[in-house]
Amino acid sequence: MGRIHLFEFEDQKWFPTFLRNYGTDFLQFLSNKTKMYKPIIPIIEKGLKKGETNQIIDLGSGGGGGLIWLNSELKKRIPNLKITLTDYYPNIPAFKLAKKHADNFEYIEKPVDARNVPIDLKGLRTQFLSLHHFRPNDAKQILQNAVNSSSSISIFEAQERSFLSILAMLFSPLTVLLITPFIKPFKLGRIIFTYLIPIVPLFVLWDGVVSSFRTYSLKEMNEFVAGLNGTKNYEWEINKVKSGPSVVLYLLGTKKEN
């Protein structure tokens, strides 16, 4: 199945911020409650260890992804762990909630472009469910920027470009309807635009299906790193791990030891 870069509502500048936040809140809640990223804990640990850092710089954070739960697990192994949340469209209420959950969270209020990360943000760069938002040249620039700044980078996608993944996304509106009452903090608008005016379940459905069509395959990610300037100075690990009934695709890039 060839990659198709259709539009996602979440990417559009005109899309209301509060609706975008409801969508990223849903993804954050789902990933934390299902412990979706449990199998990738060793990969993050490896990235931190090889990068000789205790700092995670999360790019395209959305609502914080699965990092709230991941943080609680990682801190058992790395007590001095620090996490900075960033996004091109920062979900500040969600960032503040993450910081309320754990005092080792920080966040950047201004937009941060994953293709050109500020040089002062140092640490293991992570991306959860966000690489597919970028066209090939931009996705490659994200990796090139990490290499240029000698930063480690780890990327995770919890869907594949496959018929089964697309089929699973068709059930997302039902999931939104079932779990919305449990998402905190309670927001009347979330209830209105989920049940009375069902924009949230519909745009989550569309963006979920499109995400599968947009997701890069392992072969394509290997092609990206093969074409980077300075790629020989890095060790690249590109694979997938089982997570419940699904899989998580991942890329880990760390600078080789001299």
C-alpha positions as CSV (number, residue, x, y, z in Angstrom):
1,M,0.0,0.0,0.0
2,G,1.5,3.3,-1.1
3,R,1.8,6.3,1.2
4,I,-0.9,8.9,0.7
5,H,-0.4,12.3,2.4
6,L,-4.0,13.4,2.8
7,F,-4.8,16.3,5.2
8,E,-5.5,15.9,8.9
9,F,-7.7,18.4,10.7
10,E,-5.1,18.6,13.5
11,D,-2.5,20.1,11.1
12,Q,-4.7,22.9,9.8
13,K,-4.0,26.4,11.2
14,W,-7.6,27.3,10.8
15,F,-8.8,24.4,12.9
16,P,-10.0,25.6,16.3
17,T,-7.4,25.2,19.1
18,F,-10.0,23.9,21.6
19,L,-11.1,21.1,19.2
20,R,-7.5,20.2,18.4
21,N,-6.8,20.0,22.2
22,Y,-9.9,17.7,22.7
23,G,-8.4,15.4,20.1
24,T,-4.9,15.3,21.6
25,D,-6.4,15.0,25.1
26,F,-8.2,11.8,23.9
27,L,-5.0,10.4,22.5
28,Q,-3.1,11.2,25.7
29,F,-5.7,9.6,27.9
30,L,-5.9,6.5,25.7
31,S,-2.2,5.9,25.5
32,N,-1.7,6.3,29.2
33,K,-4.6,4.1,30.3
34,T,-3.7,1.3,27.8
35,K,0.0,1.5,28.6
36,M,0.5,1.5,24.9
37,Y,4.2,2.4,25.1
38,K,5.2,-0.1,27.8
39,P,7.3,-2.2,25.2
40,I,9.4,0.8,24.2
41,I,10.7,1.6,27.7
42,P,14.0,-0.2,27.0
43,I,14.4,1.7,23.7
44,I,14.1,5.1,25.5
45,E,16.4,3.9,28.2
46,K,19.0,3.0,25.6
47,G,18.7,6.4,23.9
48,L,19.2,8.2,27.2
49,K,22.1,6.0,28.2
50,K,23.9,6.3,24.8
51,G,23.3,10.0,24.7
52,E,24.6,10.3,28.2
53,T,21.6,12.4,29.3
54,N,18.8,12.4,31.7
55,Q,16.7,14.9,29.6
56,I,13.9,14.0,27.2
57,I,12.9,16.7,24.7
58,D,9.5,15.7,23.4
59,L,8.6,17.1,20.0
60,G,5.1,17.3,18.7
61,S,3.8,16.5,22.2
62,G,0.1,17.1,21.5
63,G,-1.5,16.3,24.8
64,G,1.6,14.7,26.3
65,G,1.1,11.4,24.6
66,G,1.9,8.4,26.8
67,L,4.7,10.3,28.6
68,I,2.7,10.7,31.9
69,W,2.6,6.9,32.4
70,L,6.0,6.4,30.8
71,N,7.5,8.9,33.1
72,S,6.3,7.0,36.2
73,E,8.0,3.9,34.9
74,L,11.2,5.5,33.7
75,K,11.8,7.3,37.0
76,K,12.0,4.0,38.7
77,R,15.2,3.4,36.7
78,I,16.2,7.1,36.1
79,P,15.3,9.0,39.3
80,N,16.7,12.3,38.0
81,L,14.8,12.2,34.7
82,K,13.6,15.5,33.2
83,I,11.0,15.8,30.4
84,T,10.3,19.0,28.3
85,L,7.1,19.0,26.3
86,T,7.0,21.0,23.0
87,D,4.7,21.4,20.0
88,Y,4.2,23.5,17.0
89,Y,0.6,24.0,18.4
90,P,1.3,23.8,22.1
91,N,-1.6,22.4,24.2
92,I,-0.8,24.4,27.2
93,P,-3.6,23.1,29.5
94,A,-2.5,19.6,28.8
95,F,1.2,20.6,29.5
96,K,0.2,22.2,32.8
97,L,-1.7,19.0,33.7
98,A,1.4,16.9,33.0
99,K,3.5,19.1,35.2
100,K,0.8,18.8,37.9
101,H,1.2,15.0,37.7
102,A,5.0,15.1,38.1
103,D,7.3,18.0,38.9
104,N,10.0,16.7,36.5
105,F,7.9,17.9,33.6
106,E,8.6,21.3,31.9
107,Y,7.1,22.7,28.8
108,I,7.8,25.4,26.2
109,E,4.8,27.8,25.6
110,K,6.1,29.0,22.2
111,P,5.8,26.9,19.0
112,V,8.8,24.6,18.5
113,D,9.4,23.2,15.0
114,A,10.7,19.6,15.0
115,R,12.6,20.4,11.8
116,N,14.6,23.2,13.5
117,V,14.8,22.6,17.2
118,P,16.3,25.4,19.3
119,I,20.0,24.6,20.0
120,D,19.5,25.2,23.8
121,L,17.0,22.2,24.0
122,K,19.5,19.4,24.6
123,G,18.6,15.8,25.4
124,L,17.1,12.7,23.8
125,R,14.5,13.9,21.3
126,T,11.3,11.9,21.2
127,Q,8.3,11.9,18.9
128,F,5.1,10.0,19.6
129,L,2.5,9.6,16.8
130,S,3.8,12.6,15.0
131,L,6.3,11.7,12.3
132,H,3.5,10.9,9.9
133,H,2.3,14.5,10.0
134,F,5.4,15.5,8.0
135,R,6.0,15.0,4.3
136,P,9.1,13.0,3.3
137,N,11.5,16.0,2.9
138,D,10.3,17.4,6.2
139,A,10.6,14.1,8.0
140,K,14.1,13.7,6.7
141,Q,14.9,17.3,7.9
142,I,13.8,16.3,11.4
143,L,16.4,13.5,11.4
144,Q,19.0,15.7,9.8
145,N,18.5,18.4,12.4
146,A,19.1,15.9,15.1
147,V,22.3,14.7,13.5
148,N,23.5,18.2,12.9
149,S,23.1,19.0,16.6
150,S,24.6,15.7,17.7
151,S,21.4,14.8,19.4
152,S,19.9,11.3,20.0
153,I,16.4,10.8,18.6
154,S,13.7,8.3,19.1
155,I,10.5,8.1,17.1
156,F,7.4,6.0,17.7
157,E,4.3,5.3,15.7
158,A,1.5,3.2,17.1
159,Q,-0.1,2.3,13.8
160,E,1.0,0.9,10.5
161,R,0.1,1.6,6.8
162,S,-2.0,-1.5,6.5
163,F,-5.5,-2.7,6.0
164,L,-5.8,-4.0,9.6
165,S,-4.6,-0.7,11.1
166,I,-7.1,1.3,9.0
167,L,-9.8,-1.1,10.0
168,A,-9.0,-0.6,13.7
169,M,-9.2,3.2,13.2
170,L,-12.9,2.8,12.1
171,F,-13.8,2.0,15.7
172,S,-12.2,5.2,17.1
173,P,-15.5,7.2,17.3
174,L,-16.9,4.5,19.6
175,T,-13.8,4.7,21.7
176,V,-14.2,8.5,21.9
177,L,-17.8,8.2,23.0
178,L,-17.0,5.6,25.7
179,I,-14.0,7.2,27.4
180,T,-14.8,11.0,27.0
181,P,-16.6,11.2,30.5
182,F,-13.4,9.9,32.1
183,I,-11.0,12.5,30.6
184,K,-9.9,15.1,33.1
185,P,-10.2,17.9,33.7
186,F,-13.9,18.0,33.0
187,K,-14.8,20.4,30.2
188,L,-18.4,21.2,29.2
189,G,-17.2,21.9,25.7
190,R,-15.7,18.4,25.4
191,I,-19.1,17.0,26.2
192,I,-21.0,19.3,23.8
193,F,-18.6,18.6,20.9
194,T,-18.5,14.9,21.5
195,Y,-22.2,14.0,22.1
196,L,-24.4,16.9,21.1
197,I,-22.4,18.2,18.1
198,P,-20.2,15.1,17.4
199,I,-17.2,16.9,15.8
200,V,-14.6,15.3,18.0
201,P,-15.4,11.6,17.2
202,L,-15.7,12.5,13.5
203,F,-12.4,14.4,13.2
204,V,-10.7,11.7,15.3
205,L,-12.0,9.1,12.9
206,W,-10.8,11.0,9.9
207,D,-7.4,11.9,11.3
208,G,-6.9,8.3,12.6
209,V,-7.6,6.7,9.2
210,V,-5.4,9.3,7.4
211,S,-2.6,8.7,10.0
212,S,-2.5,5.1,8.9
213,F,-2.2,6.1,5.2
214,R,0.5,8.6,6.1
215,T,2.6,6.3,8.3
216,Y,6.1,5.6,7.1
217,S,7.2,2.0,6.7
218,L,10.4,0.6,8.2
219,K,11.8,0.5,4.7
220,E,11.0,4.2,4.1
221,M,12.6,5.2,7.5
222,N,15.7,3.2,6.6
223,E,15.9,5.1,3.3
224,F,15.6,8.4,5.2
225,V,18.6,7.7,7.4
226,A,20.6,6.4,4.5
227,G,20.4,9.8,2.8
228,L,21.4,11.9,5.8
229,N,24.6,13.9,5.9
230,G,26.7,12.4,8.6
231,T,24.6,9.3,9.0
232,K,27.7,7.2,9.3
233,N,28.5,8.9,12.6
234,Y,25.2,7.5,14.0
235,E,23.9,4.1,15.0
236,W,20.4,3.5,13.7
237,E,17.9,1.0,15.0
238,I,14.6,0.8,13.0
239,N,12.1,-1.9,13.9
240,K,8.7,-2.6,15.5
241,V,7.6,-4.2,18.8
242,K,4.4,-5.9,19.8
243,S,2.0,-3.8,22.0
244,G,-1.2,-5.6,22.9
245,P,-3.1,-6.4,19.7
246,S,-1.1,-3.8,17.7
247,V,2.5,-2.9,17.1
248,V,4.7,0.2,17.7
249,L,7.1,1.1,14.9
250,Y,10.2,2.8,16.2
251,L,13.4,4.5,15.1
252,L,16.3,5.2,17.4
253,G,19.4,7.2,16.4
254,T,22.4,7.6,18.7
255,K,25.8,9.1,18.0
256,K,28.6,6.5,17.7
257,E,31.2,6.5,20.4
258,N,34.6,7.9,19.3
